[in-house]
């Protein structure tokens, strides 16, 4: 069978080269689990909006899959929004506190997933406690210096701020504390100011997908959005809808989405309109995966939920638990769950045991996506969103 996959990555400055290597290495590891012999071809750059590579696979029964894998690139735009300096990160934390916390966005998100809120507040709290630490060390410096030499303590205190705060920022970057902060600032700019380059890129994505659908008789077309990529996927689908594209011809998969970050933000009326337009489509072939221990996603919540209807059922999206705890030994899983960053990327990575959440089966199996879910023992989550 033939399949075209359009993959929309999250807010990540690493580009197609990284994701091509990740796919190749993890597909090789997953072969012993899912029984698929997968061969990943070389990556080719089409332009700044798209990279492509070929994937061929064979299952144990001799079935074959020939896959065109399209990486929809926007990492150049991510790098434009990737604040780096310690001062910019500090100012960004105050801005995020105002826009996401004081506006009530975090409180509204807490009603959807309390565990996720802990992760959402993590970068702001890291900055807050870093400042508290520097202030306390400054006060301690004043206390240990004799009163007659207090004026001279200005120099060590200045050095403490000059070197100490940037050092703490580097630590925060190393543990990925500011990844989410940068996402907040990007969403804030997109909603309240607008990003012409991003909007233009989304137009390009919709054009590429529509063009493929017009020349894909008998071929399965799959769109996959991971993390913030799932946020961008909704307006792309809305654009396809406006072009008259039949969305029911697509298989749609979202992984670890964090759509409430934008949908619960005041002023996101344009995005909410896109959600409403897509949600009005009957018969969508849409599968969503999230994990209770993935603090950067909203577990069990439909990507097409709307704040005013958050208590209603999930419309036509079938929401599944990734069930990562069943894909690893207990010891291996205990190590994984301590790393929120790795847990959020596990959707794209190999596991130790077979399960429904298998990115490489979704993209490379000779079995079509709807058939994979029909034969699965896992059932969609049934609680209200």
N, C-alpha and C positions, 0 to 999 in steps of 0.2 A: 504494500500500500504506500501511497505518497502523502506526505504531510508537510505543511508549512507552519513553522512556529515563529511568532513574533514575541520576543521577550523584551519587556520594559523594566529596566532595573530601578532600584531605589536611589536615594540621594547619596551618591557615591562618586568621589572625584576620580576613582580608578575606572578606567575605561574598558573597552571591548577586549583588549589584550588580557587583562586580569580575568574577565569572566569567561573568555575562551579557554584559558588555562585551567580555571576552576572546573568548568564543565568536563574537559577532557580527563583531568585527574580523578575527579569524583565519579565519573561514569565508569572508569576502569575499576575503581574500588567496588562499585555497586554491582558489577557483573556477577560476582560470586553470590550475591543476595537474590537478584531478580532473574538470573539466568539469561540475560540479554548479552549477546556479543556485540559490543558497540564500537564502531570505528568513527573517530572524529577527524574531519579534514582540516586543512589549513584555513586560517581566518583571512578574509579579504575585505578591504575597506571600500565601500561603495562611495560614500561621501561623509560629511560631518554628522549626518543624521542616521547612518545605517552601516553596519558591518554584517558580514554573512559568512557562514561556513556550512559544510555539508556533513550530515550524520547518516551513517548506514548501520542497520542493526538486524540481527537474526535471533529469533527465539529458539527454545529447545525443540519446538515442533516443526522447525524449518520455515516459519513465517518470516517475511522480510519487510523492512521499513526503509524508505528512502526519504530523508528529511532535509528540507531547506530551513536552516536556523538563522533567523534575522535578529540581530541585536540592535534595538532602537536606541541610539546614542543621544544622551544629553549631558554627559559628564563635563563637557566644556562649559555648559551653563551652570552646573553645580560648582565648578571651580570659581566662577564669577561671584558666587554667593558664599564661598568658603572662607569665613573670617578667620584670621590667623593670629594677629597681634594680641598680646595680653590685654591691652587697653580696649581693643574692639570686642574681645570676649567679655570683658567686664561690663562695658556699655550694653552689649547684647543681652547679658543676663538681666540687667535692669529693664531693658525693653521687653524681654520675654515675660518678666514678672508682671509688668504693667498690662501687656496685651493678653496673656494667657491666664494669669492668676487673678489679678484685680478685676478683670472683666467677667470673671465667673466661669471661664471656659474650663478650667481644671475641675471646678466643682461639678459642672454639668457632665464632664467626662467621667468623674468618679461614680456617677449613677450608672454608667455603662459598664465600667470595669474598675473596681477599686485597686486591684493589684497593679494595673497598668499605671495608675496615677503616681505610685511610688517611683516608677522609672521615669515618668514625665517630669517629676520635680527634681530628679537626681542632679542634672547639671546646674540648676539654679541653687540648690542646696550646697553643692560642691563649692561654688563661687562664694556663697555666703559664709560658709565655715572657713574657707581659705582667708577671707578678709578678717574674720574674728580671730583666727590664729595669728595673723600678722599684727593686728592691733594689740593682742595680749603680749606678744613678744616685744612690741614697742614699749608697752607700759612696763614690762619687766626690765627692759633696758634702762628706763628712767629710774626705776626703784633701786637698781644695783649701783647706779652711778652716784657718787657723793654729791650733795646739794651744791657744793662750790663748783662742781664741774658739769652741772646740768646742761649748760649751753653747748658743751662739747659733745653731748650725746646726740645732737642733731645729725652728726655725720654717720654714726653706726645705724641710727634709725632710718636715715635716708637710704643707706646701703641695703638695709633689711628689706625695704620696700622695693628698691630697684632690682635686687637679685632674688629675694624671697618669693614675691608674688609670681614673677615669670617662671620660677622653678616649679611652683605649685601648678601653674597652668600646663607646663610640660608634662607633669605627672598626670594631670587630668586628661590630657590628650592621649597619653600612652594607654590609659585605661578606658578610652573612648567616652569620657564623661561629656565631651562637648559636641559629639556627633548630633545628639538630639537638639542641643541648643542651636546649632547651625540650621537644622531642619525648621525649628520654630521661626528663626529669622527669615529664612527663605519663604515660608508660608505667609508670614506677616507682609513681606514685600509683595508677594504675588497677589494677595487679597486686597491690601490697602493702597498699593501704588500701581501694581501691574508690572508684568514682565513681557515686553513685546517679543523678545527673542524666544521665550518659552512658548508663548501662544503660537508663534510662527512655526516652531518645531512640532508642536502638537498637530498643526495643520498638515505638516509634512508626513507625520506618522499616519494620520487618517488617510491621506492620499495614497501612501504606499500600500496600506492594507486594502483599501477599496480597489486599487489597481490589481492586486493579487486575486481578490475575490472575483473580479470580472473575467479572470483567466484561470480558473481553478476547478473546472468541471471534474467531478469525481475525486477531488483532492480535499483532504481534511485541512482546515485552517484553524489554528489555535493561537489565542492571544493570552499571554501570561504576564501578570503584573505583580512584582514583589515589593512589599513595604511601601515607600512613597511612590514607587512605580504603579501601585494599585490606585493611588490617588490620581495620578495622571491618566490612568486607563479610562476612568469615567468620562472626562471631557473628550477623550479620543472617541469613545463609543458614541457620545452625543453628536460629535461631528459626523460620524458615519451615518447616524440616524438622519441627520439633516440632509445628507447626500442621497438619501433614499436607499441606503444599503440595508439589506435584510439581516438584522443582527442574529436571527435564529440560525443562520448558516454558519455561525462561528461557535467554537468551543472556547469558553472563557474560564480562566483559572486565576484566582487571586491568592496570594500567599502572604500571611503576616501583615495584613493591611492595617493602616493607622488613619483611616479616613476621618474619624472624629476630630483629629488635630485641626482640620480645616473646616469641617462641617459645623463644629460647635463654636467656631470663631465668629464673633459679631462682624457683619459686613460681607460674609461669604455668600451673598445671595446669588451671584452668578454661578458659583459651584453647585449650590443647592438646586438651581434650575436644571443643571446638567444631570444631576442625580434623578430628579423627577422625570425628566425626559426619557432617560434610560429605563427607569423603574416602570414606566408605562408600557414597556414592551412585553408582550405575553410570550411565554414559551422559551425564555432564554435558557441556553445550555451553559449554565454558570455554576462553577464549583469553587467554594472558598475554603481555605484551610487556615486554621490558627491554632495556637497552643496555649494552654492555661499558664504555662511557665514562661512564655514569651512576653516579657513585660513591655516590649516595644510594639505590640499589636493588641487588638481588642478581640479577645477570645469569644467566639460564638456569635459575633455581631455581624449582620449582613452588611456588605459594602454598600448596599442600596437602602440602608435605614435612613430615616429622616427624623430630625429632632422632635418635630411635633407628632410623629407617629412611632416613637421609639418603643412603645409597648406592644406594637402589633407584630404579626408574624413576619417572616423573612422574605416575603414576596416569592419570586421564582428562583432565587439563589439558594443552592443547596450548600449549607454550611457544615463542614466536617472538622472534627478534632484531628490534629496532626498525630496525636498519641505518640509523641516522641519517647515516652517512658517504656513503650512496648517494643521499640526498635533497637534498644541497647540493653546490655547487661545492667544490673542495678548499680554496680560500681562505676561503669562507664557513664551512665546517665547522671549519677550524683555529681560527677566532675563537670559534665556538660551544663547542668542546670545552674551552676555557680557563675557561669560566664554568660551574661545576658546578650552580649554581642554575638557570640557563637550560636547561642540559641536562636537568635533572630535570623541567622543565615543558614540554619540547619535545613530549612526547606529545600535549599539548593544543593545539599551535600549528601554523601553516602551514609548508610546506616549499617548496623551489624546484623539486623534481622529484617525479614520481609514485612511489609505493611502497605496499607492503601496509599500513604504519603510516600510516593516514590517519584521524584522529579524526572528521573531518567526513563521510567516507564511511561509517564505522561508524554514525554517529548519524543521517545524513540521506539516505543512498542509497536509491533505490527497491528495490534488491536486498537481500534478507534476509541477515543476518549469516552463517549457514552457507554460503550460496551465494557470498558474497564470498570466503570462504576456500577453497571448492572450486575456484574459477576462478583462484586466486592461484598464481603461479609459486614463491613462497617456500614452503619446507618447514619444519615444526616442528624445533626443535633436538632432537637425538637422544641427546646425552650424558646420563649419569645425573645426577640432582640431588644 
